[in-house]
Amino acid sequence: MAHIDKKTVKYLAKLCRIACSEEQEEGLLRDMEEILSYIDQLNELDTKNVTPCNFVTEYIKKTPLRKDSEKNTLPSDEFLKGAPQQIGGMVKVPPVLKSE
């Protein structure tokens, strides 16, 4: 089984740009270990006679999709009434990435 430690959890949190308390890191560590344990169980399956699925798009072509349908959309001014902040006819959101 793959092993994950607190150092890895801290590194992943940094990559994801999320702030975690010590308690949250412990919870993430437990959750990730549980996920890895489940994946290890999948490795025990016998897949000798299973055809590999390398290109999912091939199977999508065979799947019936619904027809696109045109619907009325909400006018921009009406939509923007519900936005907490707007600028230049667009919804203003807080920055996602912070410079270090």
C-alpha positions in Angstrom: 0.0 0.0 0.0 1.2 3.5 -0.8 1.9 5.5 2.3 1.1 9.2 2.9 2.5 11.3 5.7 1.8 14.7 7.2 4.6 16.2 5.2 2.9 15.1 2.0 -0.5 16.5 3.2 1.1 19.8 3.9 2.7 19.8 0.4 -0.6 19.0 -1.3 -2.4 21.7 0.7 0.2 24.2 -0.5 -0.2 23.0 -4.1 -3.9 23.3 -3.8 -3.5 26.7 -2.1 -5.7 25.8 0.8 -5.0 26.7 4.4 -5.5 23.8 6.8 -5.4 23.7 10.6 -3.6 20.9 12.3 -6.9 19.2 12.9 -7.9 19.5 9.3 -4.5 18.0 8.2 -5.1 15.0 10.4 -8.5 14.5 8.9 -7.1 14.8 5.3 -4.4 12.3 6.2 -7.0 9.8 7.5 -9.2 10.4 4.4 -6.3 10.0 1.9 -5.0 6.8 3.7 -8.6 5.4 3.4 -8.7 6.3 -0.3 -5.3 4.7 -1.0 -6.4 1.6 0.9 -9.5 1.3 -1.3 -7.3 1.7 -4.4 -5.1 -1.1 -3.1 -8.2 -3.3 -2.9 -8.9 -2.6 -6.6 -5.4 -3.8 -7.4 -6.4 -7.3 -6.2 -9.0 -7.7 -8.9 -8.3 -10.1 -11.7 -8.3 -8.0 -14.9 -6.6 -10.5 -17.3 -9.6 -10.8 -19.6 -10.7 -7.2 -19.4 -10.1 -5.1 -22.5 -8.2 -1.9 -21.7 -10.1 1.4 -22.1 -7.5 3.7 -23.4 -9.7 6.2 -25.2 -12.9 7.1 -23.4 -14.0 9.3 -26.3 -14.5 6.1 -28.5 -17.2 5.0 -26.1 -18.8 8.4 -25.9 -19.5 8.2 -29.6 -21.6 5.1 -29.0 -23.5 6.6 -26.1 -26.8 8.3 -27.1 -26.7 12.0 -26.1 -29.7 14.3 -25.6 -30.5 16.8 -28.3 -29.4 20.3 -27.7 -32.3 22.6 -27.1 -32.4 26.4 -27.2 -33.9 28.0 -24.1 -34.5 31.6 -23.0 -31.7 33.0 -20.9 -31.8 35.5 -18.1 -31.1 39.1 -19.4 -27.7 40.3 -18.2 -29.0 43.2 -16.2 -31.5 40.9 -14.3 -28.7 38.4 -13.7 -26.4 41.1 -12.3 -29.0 42.3 -9.9 -28.3 39.1 -7.8 -24.5 39.6 -7.9 -23.0 40.9 -4.7 -20.5 43.0 -6.7 -20.2 43.8 -10.4 -17.8 45.6 -12.6 -18.2 46.5 -16.3 -21.3 44.2 -16.7 -19.5 41.2 -15.1 -19.7 39.6 -11.8 -16.7 40.6 -9.6 -15.2 37.7 -7.6 -12.3 37.7 -5.1 -9.0 36.6 -6.6 -8.4 32.9 -6.6 -4.6 32.9 -6.9 -2.5 35.1 -4.6 0.9 36.2 -5.4 3.6 35.0 -2.9 
